[in-house]
């Protein structure tokens, strides 16, 4: 048999073999659309932006079912424990008359005032001159309003301008029904705005809040995950009187008993 025919036969067999291997592995490879191995399924809820590090937030917290969000696989013994709406719960609605700030948000929804509802809408500018004339009074009035994108209105770097710093740990684990205190340091009596972008609320029962620092510059909020919030949660803090922002990453675990903790 001529050498050129033998070469053609060898090449044909090789190509067929490679094609079979590719098809075989393509058939066996898990699809990202249905794989639950060591990953997270997308969940519905108060999200405006894409999840970051498993962690996104619209101020309203509508009741919504939560799909399975995680599964585990141990070496040699595969186990898949899906977290469903039965174990994780559902996002709960907030009554408009819960407090003055929830009433404000309810009015903003009716009036389509996006600066009170969305991280994507610009917040009202901070009046540094008014704060300088009456720090405590202006800050307290400023904190009565709720505008999520305030976390992006931070001070420009410059001589004498402090950098916002975290006092409590920025990476912490907490049970779903727990209470977590987060603290940062800015200037004395300075406002600090907070936003949770993956579910949960602060003490005003909303996903955004502005608080006033004490005489030492310490600003604190109490975060609660609550039903429907599980796995990775990002909380962002920013102050118009300090440079930069602080990102807190909270790992929320399912729990059947209450617990109160503070990041250390």
C-alpha positions, 0 to 999 in steps of 0.5 A: 500500500502506498505510503500516502494512503497509509498516512491518510488512514492514520490521520483519519483514525486519529481525528475520529478518536479525538472527536470521540474524546471531545464529545464524551467529555462534553457530555459528561461535563456539568453544565453551569445552568444546573450544577450545584457543586460548591456553588451558589444559585441566583436568588431573588430579592432586594437586588439592584446590582449584580452579586459581588463575591456571592454577594447587591439593594433596593430599599424595599424588601418584598416577600419573595421565595428563595431558591436553593443557594448552596450545596456541598460535596465532600471527598469520596462522599457527595452530599447536597444539602439545598437551602430552600425557602423552607429553611432560609425563609422569605424576604419580609415586607416592611409596614410603611408606618413602622417609623418615620424613615419607612414612611419616607420611603413609602412616600418616595415610592409613590412619588417616584423619588429615586434618590430615596430608593436606588443606589443608581440615583444621585443623592442630595449633596452634603452641605459642608458649610452648614455642618461647620456652623452647627455640626451636631444639629446639621448631622442629626437632621441629615441622618433623618433622611434616607438616600442609598447613594450617599455611601458614594459621596465621600471626601476627596483626599487632602491635608487634614482629611481623615480616612474612614477606618473600620473599628470592627472586623470587616469579615465576619460570620453570623446566624441568620436570626442574629444581630451584628454591630458594625462600627467605623471611625470618622470625624466627631459628630460626622454622618456615616451612611450605610447600605446593605446590598444583599438583603437584611436591614439596619435598625431603621428596618431598611437596607440603607441608613445614615447615623451620626458619630459620637464625640470620638468619631465612632459611628455604629449600626446594628445589622440583622439578616432575617428571613430570606438572607443567606450566604455572602452579604456585602455592607458598604459604609461611607462618610462625606467627611472622610476619605474612602469607603469600608466594605464589610463581608458577612457570611450569613448562616442558617440558624434556628436560635437567636444570637446577638454578636458584634464583629471584633 
